[in-house]
Amino acid sequence: MYRENKLNEVRPSNNFSTFEAQTESQRTVSGLLQGLANQVIDCRDVIANTAQPFSQPCLFFLWGEPGRGKTHLVEAFVNKIRREAPDVYSRMVMSRGRFLYDYQIVDNPYGDAPIVVIDDMFHDKMSVGDLHPNTEIASFMRFLTDLYDRQRLVIVTSNFPLIEGGIMGRVASVDKVGRTISRAAEVMSRAGEYKLEGEDFRQELLRRRRSERNTGVTLTFSGK
């Protein structure tokens, strides 16, 4: 069992209905993740009761600059599963901010989880060029092998792209045989890479707050 499961950190208020899409890419990704959640819910009995429910591995890779809504959308996905397919939710894993360490410790950190959400992959790096072959890239290659072998559904968020000018370029410089590159192409063929574009919504929230002078302080509580 994955001891660092962060599902309990998911904010209940982050839902698809509360996501304020500002751009076409945000609307597209929101729709795709809702559709993916609905597929999971429709097949909840199989996913909840089958050791390896998916016949093929699937990677949904979501990237963009900070504040574009990546975490909100994956938390909306998790919350929808939690409400409508609790038996599936109980088999899910969320890794947040510790991806590098997950695959440095063991080859299968997520156990028998059929659905894994990895939020903020390589969050502490400033650029793709900072990903070291012996640490970050080695962990990423082990991750792809794990995904391929165990046929999981994995949703990843990152500030960095995967394909063009991204993580896979660093993998290619290490993977001389090409096995990982080939496997990555297969798992990406069933979902893909999506970029969230738009303005930093956190800055927008700050502007709204500044325009609402003398409105007092509003506290929010967990579970509300």
MDAnalysis code that builds the backbone (N, CA, C; Angstrom):
import MDAnalysis as mda
import numpy as np

u = mda.Universe.empty(672, n_residues=224, atom_resindex=np.repeat(np.arange(224), 3), trajectory=True)
u.add_TopologyAttr("name", ["N", "CA", "C"] * 224)
u.add_TopologyAttr("resid", np.arange(1, 225))
u.add_TopologyAttr("resname", ["MET", "TYR", "ARG", "GLU", "ASN", "LYS", "LEU", "ASN", "GLU", "VAL", "ARG", "PRO", "SER", "ASN", "ASN", "PHE", "SER", "THR", "PHE", "GLU", "ALA", "GLN", "THR", "GLU", "SER", "GLN", "ARG", "THR", "VAL", "SER", "GLY", "LEU", "LEU", "GLN", "GLY", "LEU", "ALA", "ASN", "GLN", "VAL", "ILE", "ASP", "CYS", "ARG", "ASP", "VAL", "ILE", "ALA", "ASN", "THR", "ALA", "GLN", "PRO", "PHE", "SER", "GLN", "PRO", "CYS", "LEU", "PHE", "PHE", "LEU", "TRP", "GLY", "GLU", "PRO", "GLY", "ARG", "GLY", "LYS", "THR", "HIS", "LEU", "VAL", "GLU", "ALA", "PHE", "VAL", "ASN", "LYS", "ILE", "ARG", "ARG", "GLU", "ALA", "PRO", "ASP", "VAL", "TYR", "SER", "ARG", "MET", "VAL", "MET", "SER", "ARG", "GLY", "ARG", "PHE", "LEU", "TYR", "ASP", "TYR", "GLN", "ILE", "VAL", "ASP", "ASN", "PRO", "TYR", "GLY", "ASP", "ALA", "PRO", "ILE", "VAL", "VAL", "ILE", "ASP", "ASP", "MET", "PHE", "HIS", "ASP", "LYS", "MET", "SER", "VAL", "GLY", "ASP", "LEU", "HIS", "PRO", "ASN", "THR", "GLU", "ILE", "ALA", "SER", "PHE", "MET", "ARG", "PHE", "LEU", "THR", "ASP", "LEU", "TYR", "ASP", "ARG", "GLN", "ARG", "LEU", "VAL", "ILE", "VAL", "THR", "SER", "ASN", "PHE", "PRO", "LEU", "ILE", "GLU", "GLY", "GLY", "ILE", "MET", "GLY", "ARG", "VAL", "ALA", "SER", "VAL", "ASP", "LYS", "VAL", "GLY", "ARG", "THR", "ILE", "SER", "ARG", "ALA", "ALA", "GLU", "VAL", "MET", "SER", "ARG", "ALA", "GLY", "GLU", "TYR", "LYS", "LEU", "GLU", "GLY", "GLU", "ASP", "PHE", "ARG", "GLN", "GLU", "LEU", "LEU", "ARG", "ARG", "ARG", "ARG", "SER", "GLU", "ARG", "ASN", "THR", "GLY", "VAL", "THR", "LEU", "THR", "PHE", "SER", "GLY", "LYS"])
u.atoms.positions = np.array([
    [0.842, -1.196, 0.000],
    [0.000, 0.000, 0.000],
    [0.880, 1.250, 0.000],
    [0.481, 2.253, -0.773],
    [1.244, 3.492, -0.887],
    [1.018, 4.351, 0.360],
    [2.066, 4.540, 1.132],
    [1.930, 5.219, 2.423],
    [1.762, 6.724, 2.302],
    [2.151, 7.290, 1.146],
    [2.089, 8.739, 0.990],
    [0.870, 9.172, 0.174],
    [-0.173, 8.370, 0.182],
    [-1.369, 8.681, -0.596],
    [-1.965, 10.021, -0.150],
    [-2.122, 10.943, -1.097],
    [-2.577, 12.296, -0.780],
    [-4.043, 12.544, -1.139],
    [-4.816, 11.494, -1.300],
    [-6.225, 11.686, -1.623],
    [-6.946, 12.526, -0.576],
    [-6.503, 12.422, 0.680],
    [-7.166, 13.183, 1.742],
    [-6.864, 14.675, 1.660],
    [-5.916, 15.067, 0.801],
    [-5.604, 16.487, 0.620],
    [-6.461, 17.139, -0.464],
    [-7.205, 16.339, -1.197],
    [-8.029, 16.879, -2.284],
    [-9.140, 17.752, -1.704],
    [-9.263, 18.963, -2.219],
    [-10.256, 19.911, -1.713],
    [-11.649, 19.574, -2.253],
    [-12.626, 19.362, -1.370],
    [-13.982, 19.006, -1.816],
    [-14.615, 20.053, -2.721],
    [-14.182, 21.304, -2.608],
    [-14.777, 22.384, -3.407],
    [-14.306, 22.385, -4.855],
    [-13.260, 21.623, -5.168],
    [-12.755, 21.593, -6.540],
    [-13.553, 20.579, -7.358],
    [-14.483, 21.091, -8.131],
    [-15.339, 20.269, -8.978],
    [-15.340, 20.836, -10.389],
    [-15.849, 20.072, -11.327],
    [-15.914, 20.568, -12.698],
    [-16.841, 21.777, -12.793],
    [-17.885, 21.800, -11.991],
    [-18.841, 22.911, -12.035],
    [-18.260, 24.204, -11.485],
    [-17.237, 24.116, -10.646],
    [-16.631, 25.318, -10.069],
    [-15.385, 25.766, -10.823],
    [-15.023, 25.048, -11.884],
    [-13.846, 25.416, -12.677],
    [-14.229, 26.511, -13.667],
    [-13.593, 27.663, -13.571],
    [-13.878, 28.789, -14.456],
    [-12.943, 28.735, -15.663],
    [-13.388, 28.100, -16.717],
    [-12.576, 27.977, -17.929],
    [-12.514, 29.322, -18.642],
    [-11.300, 29.778, -18.915],
    [-11.090, 31.053, -19.591],
    [-10.661, 30.873, -21.045],
    [-10.176, 29.691, -21.390],
    [-9.644, 29.458, -22.728],
    [-10.232, 28.172, -23.311],
    [-10.065, 28.020, -24.621],
    [-10.567, 26.822, -25.288],
    [-9.877, 25.574, -24.765],
    [-8.566, 25.669, -24.499],
    [-7.844, 24.495, -24.001],
    [-8.359, 24.076, -22.629],
    [-8.708, 25.035, -21.793],
    [-9.254, 24.706, -20.478],
    [-10.620, 24.034, -20.600],
    [-11.445, 24.529, -21.511],
    [-12.750, 23.900, -21.729],
    [-12.584, 22.487, -22.286],
    [-11.633, 22.331, -23.203],
    [-11.406, 21.016, -23.808],
    [-10.958, 19.999, -22.767],
    [-9.959, 20.369, -21.970],
    [-9.421, 19.434, -20.978],
    [-10.463, 19.112, -19.911],
    [-11.219, 20.110, -19.500],
    [-12.277, 19.863, -18.519],
    [-13.271, 18.834, -19.059],
    [-13.651, 18.984, -20.318],
    [-14.572, 18.032, -20.924],
    [-13.983, 16.640, -21.050],
    [-12.706, 16.572, -21.413],
    [-12.051, 15.272, -21.551],
    [-11.964, 14.540, -20.213],
    [-11.609, 15.266, -19.159],
    [-11.500, 14.629, -17.848],
    [-12.871, 14.227, -17.304],
    [-13.889, 15.031, -17.583],
    [-15.237, 14.620, -17.188],
    [-15.646, 13.346, -17.914],
    [-15.327, 13.288, -19.210],
    [-15.638, 12.090, -19.977],
    [-14.890, 10.876, -19.470],
    [-13.633, 11.080, -19.100],
    [-12.838, 9.985, -18.555],
    [-13.423, 9.503, -17.232],
    [-13.816, 10.448, -16.384],
    [-14.434, 10.079, -15.103],
    [-15.727, 9.298, -15.330],
    [-16.504, 9.711, -16.316],
    [-17.759, 9.003, -16.597],
    [-17.504, 7.577, -17.070],
    [-16.446, 7.370, -17.865],
    [-16.099, 6.013, -18.281],
    [-15.748, 5.145, -17.073],
    [-14.983, 5.729, -16.157],
    [-14.610, 4.995, -14.944],
    [-15.855, 4.644, -14.131],
    [-16.745, 5.613, -13.983],
    [-17.959, 5.392, -13.191],
    [-18.842, 4.324, -13.832],
    [-18.959, 4.366, -15.151],
    [-19.781, 3.375, -15.850],
    [-19.250, 1.949, -15.668],
    [-17.936, 1.828, -15.478],
    [-17.311, 0.501, -15.329],
    [-16.813, 0.278, -13.906],
    [-17.462, 0.924, -12.945],
    [-16.955, 0.913, -11.572],
    [-16.884, -0.489, -10.967],
    [-17.832, -1.361, -11.292],
    [-17.810, -2.702, -10.704],
    [-16.586, -3.488, -11.163],
    [-16.272, -3.380, -12.441],
    [-15.092, -4.077, -12.976],
    [-13.818, -3.518, -12.362],
    [-13.710, -2.191, -12.310],
    [-12.490, -1.562, -11.793],
    [-12.310, -1.855, -10.310],
    [-13.404, -1.870, -9.570],
    [-13.322, -2.088, -8.123],
    [-12.991, -3.526, -7.766],
    [-13.347, -4.465, -8.639],
    [-13.256, -5.878, -8.259],
    [-12.303, -6.709, -9.103],
    [-11.570, -6.076, -10.000],
    [-10.626, -6.796, -10.847],
    [-9.214, -6.328, -10.533],
    [-8.314, -7.268, -10.330],
    [-6.944, -6.915, -9.943],
    [-6.304, -5.974, -10.955],
    [-6.452, -6.267, -12.230],
    [-5.893, -5.429, -13.292],
    [-7.010, -5.182, -14.311],
    [-7.853, -4.184, -14.066],
    [-9.081, -4.033, -14.850],
    [-8.901, -3.528, -16.275],
    [-7.799, -2.833, -16.555],
    [-7.605, -2.268, -17.889],
    [-6.768, -3.213, -18.748],
    [-7.163, -3.357, -20.000],
    [-6.436, -4.252, -20.907],
    [-5.217, -3.583, -21.523],
    [-5.155, -2.237, -21.429],
    [-4.028, -1.488, -21.974],
    [-3.672, -0.347, -21.022],
    [-2.402, 0.042, -20.960],
    [-2.025, 1.195, -20.140],
    [-2.486, 2.488, -20.794],
    [-2.718, 3.512, -19.986],
    [-3.215, 4.789, -20.506],
    [-2.614, 5.938, -19.696],
    [-2.032, 6.912, -20.388],
    [-1.423, 8.075, -19.733],
    [-2.092, 9.350, -20.231],
    [-2.657, 10.115, -19.292],
    [-3.236, 11.431, -19.577],
    [-2.294, 12.453, -18.956],
    [-1.549, 13.169, -19.802],
    [-0.499, 14.074, -19.320],
    [-0.952, 15.512, -19.526],
    [-1.108, 16.244, -18.430],
    [-1.627, 17.606, -18.442],
    [-0.544, 18.568, -17.963],
    [-0.207, 19.551, -18.814],
    [0.862, 20.463, -18.420],
    [0.493, 21.909, -18.747],
    [1.214, 22.812, -18.126],
    [1.013, 24.239, -18.334],
    [1.675, 25.006, -17.206],
    [1.744, 26.301, -17.369],
    [2.358, 27.139, -16.339],
    [1.501, 27.125, -15.070],
    [2.092, 27.510, -13.933],
    [1.326, 27.525, -12.681],
    [0.097, 28.426, -12.774],
    [-0.970, 28.028, -12.084],
    [-2.167, 28.849, -12.007],
    [-3.146, 28.680, -13.147],
    [-2.925, 27.687, -14.009],
    [-3.815, 27.486, -15.167],
    [-4.940, 26.500, -14.885],
    [-4.923, 25.853, -13.730],
    [-6.041, 24.998, -13.359],
    [-5.769, 23.513, -13.385],
    [-4.518, 23.125, -13.473],
    [-4.189, 21.692, -13.557],
    [-4.658, 20.936, -12.318],
    [-4.285, 21.443, -11.159],
    [-4.640, 20.750, -9.918],
    [-6.144, 20.763, -9.687],
    [-6.790, 21.885, -9.984],
    [-8.249, 21.947, -9.829],
    [-8.914, 20.844, -10.645],
    [-8.487, 20.668, -11.880],
    [-9.142, 19.696, -12.757],
    [-8.902, 18.255, -12.318],
    [-7.686, 17.936, -11.901],
    [-7.467, 16.547, -11.463],
    [-8.170, 16.290, -10.131],
    [-8.273, 17.315, -9.285],
    [-9.033, 17.141, -8.049],
    [-10.528, 17.016, -8.347],
    [-11.003, 17.701, -9.372],
    [-12.397, 17.536, -9.785],
    [-12.649, 16.104, -10.248],
    [-11.690, 15.537, -10.973],
    [-11.778, 14.137, -11.398],
    [-11.866, 13.219, -10.176],
    [-10.977, 13.429, -9.223],
    [-10.964, 12.599, -8.012],
    [-12.278, 12.737, -7.248],
    [-12.763, 13.956, -7.092],
    [-13.999, 14.175, -6.334],
    [-15.208, 13.521, -6.997],
    [-15.235, 13.536, -8.314],
    [-16.347, 12.896, -9.022],
    [-16.333, 11.383, -8.793],
    [-15.146, 10.791, -8.848],
    [-15.029, 9.356, -8.575],
    [-15.400, 9.058, -7.119],
    [-14.950, 9.902, -6.209],
    [-15.244, 9.691, -4.780],
    [-16.748, 9.687, -4.520],
    [-17.464, 10.598, -5.159],
    [-18.911, 10.695, -4.938],
    [-19.690, 9.579, -5.639],
    [-19.304, 9.266, -6.872],
    [-20.141, 8.397, -7.703],
    [-19.625, 6.964, -7.830],
    [-18.387, 6.730, -7.430],
    [-17.839, 5.370, -7.480],
    [-16.887, 5.163, -6.309],
    [-17.400, 5.180, -5.086],
    [-16.533, 5.103, -3.899],
    [-15.678, 3.843, -3.836],
    [-16.154, 2.741, -4.394],
    [-15.354, 1.513, -4.390],
    [-14.113, 1.660, -5.270],
    [-14.243, 2.414, -6.353],
    [-13.081, 2.696, -7.204],
    [-12.150, 3.674, -6.493],
    [-12.733, 4.690, -5.878],
    [-11.948, 5.684, -5.139],
    [-11.057, 5.017, -4.097],
    [-11.554, 3.981, -3.458],
    [-10.783, 3.301, -2.409],
    [-9.556, 2.585, -2.965],
    [-9.504, 2.384, -4.280],
    [-8.353, 1.723, -4.899],
    [-7.428, 2.721, -5.598],
    [-7.747, 3.996, -5.519],
    [-6.944, 5.009, -6.202],
    [-5.779, 5.476, -5.337],
    [-4.789, 6.050, -6.004],
    [-3.629, 6.629, -5.331],
    [-3.371, 8.015, -5.908],
    [-3.033, 8.955, -5.032],
    [-2.564, 10.266, -5.478],
    [-1.186, 10.524, -4.893],
    [-0.239, 10.811, -5.772],
    [1.107, 11.219, -5.368],
    [1.242, 12.707, -5.652],
    [1.737, 13.448, -4.691],
    [1.827, 14.903, -4.865],
    [3.169, 15.408, -4.350],
    [3.977, 15.916, -5.278],
    [5.227, 16.557, -4.896],
    [6.347, 15.629, -4.480],
    [6.203, 14.311, -4.712],
    [7.262, 13.399, -4.302],
    [7.509, 12.311, -5.353],
    [7.182, 12.602, -6.605],
    [7.324, 11.599, -7.657],
    [8.735, 11.029, -7.725],
    [9.736, 11.884, -7.653],
    [11.127, 11.426, -7.734],
    [11.403, 10.343, -6.702],
    [10.945, 10.542, -5.472],
    [11.234, 9.606, -4.389],
    [10.420, 8.320, -4.524],
    [9.227, 8.430, -5.109],
    [8.407, 7.231, -5.297],
    [9.194, 6.142, -6.005],
    [9.838, 6.503, -7.101],
    [10.509, 5.495, -7.925],
    [11.987, 5.328, -7.609],
    [12.498, 6.065, -6.649],
    [13.849, 5.801, -6.162],
    [13.833, 4.716, -5.094],
    [12.694, 4.566, -4.422],
    [12.601, 3.624, -3.306],
    [12.268, 2.217, -3.798],
    [11.208, 2.096, -4.612],
    [10.771, 0.785, -5.112],
    [10.355, 0.919, -6.571],
    [10.252, -0.210, -7.263],
    [9.848, -0.205, -8.667],
    [8.338, -0.126, -8.843],
    [7.587, -0.472, -7.786],
    [6.127, -0.441, -7.862],
    [5.563, 0.269, -6.631],
    [5.738, 1.586, -6.541],
    [5.333, 2.284, -5.320],
    [3.823, 2.332, -5.109],
    [3.036, 2.200, -6.180],
    [1.593, 2.393, -6.068],
    [0.812, 1.090, -5.905],
    [1.536, -0.006, -5.678],
    [0.882, -1.272, -5.379],
    [-0.072, -1.722, -6.466],
    [-1.282, -2.123, -6.058],
    [-2.250, -2.646, -7.019],
    [-3.262, -1.591, -7.458],
    [-2.963, -0.309, -7.242],
    [-3.893, 0.754, -7.637],
    [-4.063, 0.780, -9.152],
    [-5.287, 0.649, -9.659],
    [-5.486, 0.691, -11.105],
    [-5.506, 2.106, -11.669],
    [-5.803, 3.091, -10.800],
    [-5.853, 4.492, -11.222],
    [-4.948, 5.302, -10.308],
    [-4.032, 6.037, -10.918],
    [-3.064, 6.832, -10.162],
    [-3.088, 8.265, -10.681],
    [-3.115, 9.225, -9.764],
    [-2.993, 10.641, -10.106],
    [-1.667, 11.139, -9.547],
    [-0.828, 11.684, -10.421],
    [0.463, 12.240, -10.008],
    [0.400, 13.740, -10.247],
    [0.277, 14.500, -9.186],
    [0.122, 15.951, -9.286],
    [1.466, 16.638, -9.083],
    [1.768, 17.576, -9.991],
    [2.963, 18.417, -9.866],
    [4.256, 17.617, -10.013],
    [4.344, 16.830, -11.047],
    [5.564, 16.061, -11.322],
    [6.748, 17.007, -11.553],
    [7.853, 16.748, -10.891],
    [9.082, 17.552, -10.975],
    [8.820, 19.008, -10.569],
    [8.048, 19.180, -9.514],
    [7.622, 20.514, -9.089],
    [8.762, 21.406, -8.639],
    [9.869, 20.799, -8.200],
    [10.964, 21.587, -7.642],
    [12.024, 21.951, -8.675],
    [11.779, 21.677, -9.940],
    [12.735, 21.997, -10.997],
    [12.259, 23.220, -11.784],
    [13.228, 24.023, -12.230],
    [12.907, 25.252, -12.937],
    [12.774, 25.065, -14.438],
    [13.353, 23.991, -14.972],
    [13.298, 23.748, -16.414],
    [13.526, 22.275, -16.692],
    [13.197, 21.856, -17.915],
    [13.437, 20.475, -18.324],
    [14.922, 20.158, -18.270],
    [15.746, 21.148, -18.557],
    [17.190, 20.944, -18.525],
    [17.727, 20.600, -17.155],
    [16.949, 20.881, -16.111],
    [17.383, 20.564, -14.748],
    [17.128, 19.105, -14.366],
    [16.448, 18.355, -15.216],
    [16.146, 16.951, -14.914],
    [17.390, 16.110, -15.149],
    [17.910, 15.530, -14.074],
    [19.185, 14.804, -14.162],
    [18.954, 13.368, -14.625],
    [19.804, 12.868, -15.526],
    [19.635, 11.501, -16.038],
    [19.628, 10.431, -14.955],
    [20.429, 10.611, -13.902],
    [20.564, 9.572, -12.878],
    [19.501, 9.633, -11.788],
    [18.716, 10.682, -11.770],
    [17.696, 10.814, -10.720],
    [16.307, 10.983, -11.347],
    [15.978, 12.207, -11.769],
    [14.635, 12.464, -12.292],
    [14.306, 11.615, -13.525],
    [15.226, 11.565, -14.482],
    [14.943, 10.816, -15.712],
    [14.920, 9.318, -15.441],
    [15.801, 8.845, -14.576],
    [15.784, 7.422, -14.207],
    [14.451, 7.056, -13.556],
    [13.947, 7.921, -12.673],
    [12.653, 7.669, -12.033],
    [11.526, 7.676, -13.058],
    [11.592, 8.607, -14.000],
    [10.542, 8.688, -15.011],
    [10.534, 7.452, -15.903],
    [11.694, 6.944, -16.233],
    [11.773, 5.733, -17.054],
    [11.222, 4.527, -16.301],
    [11.507, 4.435, -15.013],
    [10.935, 3.345, -14.212],
    [9.416, 3.486, -14.117],
    [8.958, 4.730, -14.021],
    [7.514, 4.988, -13.994],
    [6.843, 4.490, -15.271],
    [7.424, 4.791, -16.429],
    [6.832, 4.349, -17.688],
    [6.801, 2.827, -17.795],
    [7.861, 2.189, -17.319],
    [7.885, 0.723, -17.325],
    [6.796, 0.162, -16.419],
    [6.632, 0.757, -15.243],
    [5.598, 0.327, -14.297],
    [4.206, 0.510, -14.894],
    [3.977, 1.670, -15.510],
    [2.689, 1.947, -16.144],
    [2.405, 0.934, -17.246],
    [3.402, 0.664, -18.059],
    [3.250, -0.273, -19.175],
    [2.968, -1.689, -18.676],
    [3.738, -2.138, -17.699],
    [3.606, -3.517, -17.217],
    [2.308, -3.750, -16.453],
    [1.876, -2.763, -15.662],
    [0.700, -2.958, -14.802],
    [-0.580, -2.387, -15.394],
    [-0.481, -1.807, -16.568],
    [-1.647, -1.371, -17.342],
    [-2.584, -0.485, -16.528],
    [-2.007, 0.519, -15.929],
    [-2.789, 1.452, -15.133],
    [-3.371, 2.566, -16.018],
    [-4.321, 3.294, -15.449],
    [-4.713, 4.611, -15.932],
    [-4.005, 5.617, -15.039],
    [-3.157, 6.455, -15.626],
    [-2.404, 7.435, -14.845],
    [-2.665, 8.830, -15.406],
    [-2.995, 9.756, -14.514],
    [-3.174, 11.161, -14.868],
    [-2.045, 11.942, -14.211],
    [-1.307, 12.699, -15.007],
    [-0.141, 13.439, -14.522],
    [-0.333, 14.927, -14.781],
    [0.060, 15.766, -13.820],
    [0.174, 17.201, -14.074],
    [1.623, 17.619, -13.891],
    [2.037, 18.588, -14.692],
    [3.412, 19.076, -14.615],
    [3.481, 20.477, -15.207],
    [4.498, 21.230, -14.798],
    [4.763, 22.523, -15.421],
    [5.499, 22.371, -16.746],
    [5.973, 21.164, -17.037],
    [6.798, 20.930, -18.225],
    [6.066, 20.071, -19.247],
    [6.330, 20.296, -20.538],
    [5.743, 19.440, -21.570],
    [6.358, 18.051, -21.548],
    [5.661, 17.117, -22.156],
    [6.164, 15.750, -22.230],
    [6.925, 15.498, -23.531],
    [6.346, 15.897, -24.659],
    [6.907, 15.533, -25.952],
    [7.807, 16.637, -26.511],
    [7.222, 17.638, -27.124],
    [8.010, 18.650, -27.837],
    [8.778, 19.543, -26.858],
    [10.105, 19.427, -26.893],
    [10.939, 20.203, -25.989],
    [10.762, 19.835, -24.538],
    [10.316, 18.595, -24.289],
    [9.967, 18.231, -22.928],
    [10.720, 17.043, -22.362],
    [10.053, 16.361, -21.455],
    [10.679, 15.297, -20.669],
    [11.182, 14.165, -21.549],
    [10.414, 13.802, -22.585],
    [10.814, 12.677, -23.424],
    [12.089, 12.967, -24.204],
    [12.382, 14.223, -24.448],
    [13.654, 14.562, -25.077],
    [14.826, 14.194, -24.193],
    [14.652, 14.392, -22.903],
    [15.691, 14.002, -21.945],
    [15.780, 12.482, -21.846],
    [14.628, 11.819, -21.918],
    [14.632, 10.355, -21.890],
    [15.380, 9.805, -23.098],
    [15.152, 10.399, -24.270],
    [15.785, 9.918, -25.500],
    [17.302, 9.978, -25.428],
    [17.826, 10.945, -24.677],
    [19.280, 11.063, -24.560],
    [19.876, 9.961, -23.695],
    [19.029, 9.288, -22.922],
    [19.480, 8.219, -22.026],
    [19.103, 6.843, -22.573],
    [17.931, 6.755, -23.169],
    [17.383, 5.478, -23.645],
    [17.982, 5.120, -25.006],
    [19.194, 4.634, -25.011],
    [19.907, 4.354, -26.255],
    [19.259, 3.234, -27.060],
    [18.633, 2.290, -26.387],
    [17.982, 1.174, -27.078],
    [16.644, 1.606, -27.673],
    [15.970, 2.535, -27.014],
    [14.687, 3.026, -27.502],
    [13.480, 2.317, -26.939],
    [13.681, 1.439, -25.965],
    [12.563, 0.675, -25.408],
    [11.562, 1.583, -24.695],
    [12.074, 2.497, -23.871],
    [11.182, 3.386, -23.129],
    [10.443, 4.326, -24.067],
    [11.123, 4.828, -25.086],
    [10.486, 5.709, -26.062],
    [9.330, 4.990, -26.750],
    [9.558, 3.740, -27.120],
    [8.521, 2.956, -27.790],
    [7.328, 2.716, -26.869],
    [7.598, 2.369, -25.628],
    [6.511, 2.131, -24.677],
    [5.731, 3.413, -24.407],
    [6.438, 4.526, -24.322],
    [5.767, 5.805, -24.087],
    [4.806, 6.129, -25.224],
    [5.221, 5.855, -26.456],
    [4.348, 6.104, -27.607],
    [3.071, 5.282, -27.503],
    [3.196, 4.053, -27.032],
    [2.017, 3.190, -26.918],
    [1.055, 3.690, -25.849],
    [1.571, 4.031, -24.672],
    [0.671, 4.461, -23.597],
    [0.057, 5.827, -23.901],
    [0.777, 6.674, -24.658],
    [0.242, 7.983, -25.014],
    [-0.824, 7.893, -26.095],
    [-0.823, 6.817, -26.857],
    [-1.767, 6.695, -27.969],
    [-3.205, 6.569, -27.490],
    [-3.421, 6.261, -26.213],
    [-4.769, 6.071, -25.705],
    [-5.280, 7.248, -24.877],
    [-4.516, 8.282, -24.745],
    [-4.995, 9.484, -24.060],
    [-4.255, 10.685, -24.630],
    [-3.015, 10.884, -24.204],
    [-2.223, 11.927, -24.826],
    [-1.782, 13.027, -23.882],
    [-1.213, 14.052, -24.499],
    [-0.656, 15.206, -23.794],
    [-1.506, 16.431, -24.109],
    [-1.823, 17.204, -23.068],
    [-2.678, 18.375, -23.240],
    [-2.077, 19.556, -22.484],
    [-2.075, 20.704, -23.147],
    [-1.549, 21.916, -22.525],
    [-2.703, 22.812, -22.092],
    [-2.651, 23.271, -20.848],
    [-3.616, 24.247, -20.349],
    [-3.046, 25.640, -20.559],
    [-3.736, 26.437, -21.340],
    [-3.297, 27.806, -21.603],
    [-4.209, 28.784, -20.886],
    [-3.768, 30.031, -20.804],
    [-4.571, 31.053, -20.154],
    [-3.749, 31.883, -19.192],
    [-4.434, 32.763, -18.484],
    [-3.789, 33.606, -17.489],
    [-3.695, 32.865, -16.155],
    [-2.802, 33.342, -15.302],
    [-2.663, 32.778, -13.960],
    [-3.919, 33.120, -13.162],
    [-4.755, 32.116, -12.884],
    [-6.036, 32.379, -12.229],
    [-5.852, 32.818, -10.783],
    [-4.744, 32.447, -10.176],
    [-4.500, 32.902, -8.801],
    [-4.336, 34.422, -8.773],
    [-3.698, 34.973, -9.805],
    [-3.567, 36.426, -9.902],
    [-4.930, 37.074, -10.137],
    [-5.777, 36.391, -10.904],
    [-7.131, 36.897, -11.135],
    [-7.918, 36.935, -9.829],
    [-7.781, 35.905, -9.006],
    [-8.468, 35.894, -7.714],
    [-7.983, 37.035, -6.825],
    [-6.681, 37.311, -6.891],
    [-6.131, 38.417, -6.111],
    [-6.695, 39.750, -6.592],
    [-6.811, 39.927, -7.910],
    [-7.380, 41.169, -8.443],
    [-8.829, 41.336, -8.004],
    [-9.567, 40.236, -8.007],
    [-10.968, 40.308, -7.569],
    [-11.055, 40.714, -6.105],
    [-10.164, 40.141, -5.312],
    [-10.186, 40.452, -3.885],
    [-9.865, 41.921, -3.641],
    [-8.909, 42.439, -4.389],
    [-8.528, 43.842, -4.211],
    [-9.650, 44.788, -4.625],
    [-10.472, 44.346, -5.575],
    [-11.571, 45.202, -6.036],
    [-12.754, 45.178, -5.077],
    [-12.758, 44.221, -4.163],
    [-13.852, 44.091, -3.194],
    [-13.392, 44.614, -1.839],
    [-13.223, 45.883, -1.743],
    [-12.690, 46.476, -0.519],
    [-13.748, 46.485, 0.588],
    [-13.243, 46.385, 1.824],
    [-14.093, 46.474, 3.014],
    [-15.183, 45.398, 3.046],
    [-14.854, 44.229, 2.518],
    [-15.839, 43.139, 2.546],
    [-15.570, 42.155, 3.674],
    [-14.560, 42.423, 4.489],
    [-14.259, 41.531, 5.589],
    [-13.464, 40.320, 5.147],
    [-13.313, 39.396, 6.067],
    [-12.544, 38.183, 5.813],
    [-13.491, 36.998, 5.803],
    [-13.388, 36.156, 4.780],
    [-14.230, 34.967, 4.668],
    [-13.392, 33.723, 4.899],
    [-13.746, 32.956, 5.910],
    [-13.047, 31.707, 6.188],
    [-13.716, 30.568, 5.435],
    [-12.902, 29.625, 5.000],
    [-13.439, 28.407, 4.393],
    [-13.019, 27.226, 5.245],
    [-13.868, 26.213, 5.306],
    [-13.632, 25.080, 6.185],
    [-13.591, 23.789, 5.391],
    [-12.768, 22.852, 5.861],
    [-12.657, 21.564, 5.190],
    [-14.002, 20.856, 5.211],
    [-14.286, 20.161, 4.095],
    [-15.543, 19.430, 3.994],
    [-16.713, 20.277, 3.547],
    [-16.475, 21.569, 3.304],
    [-17.566, 22.459, 2.871],
    [-17.446, 22.764, 1.387],
])
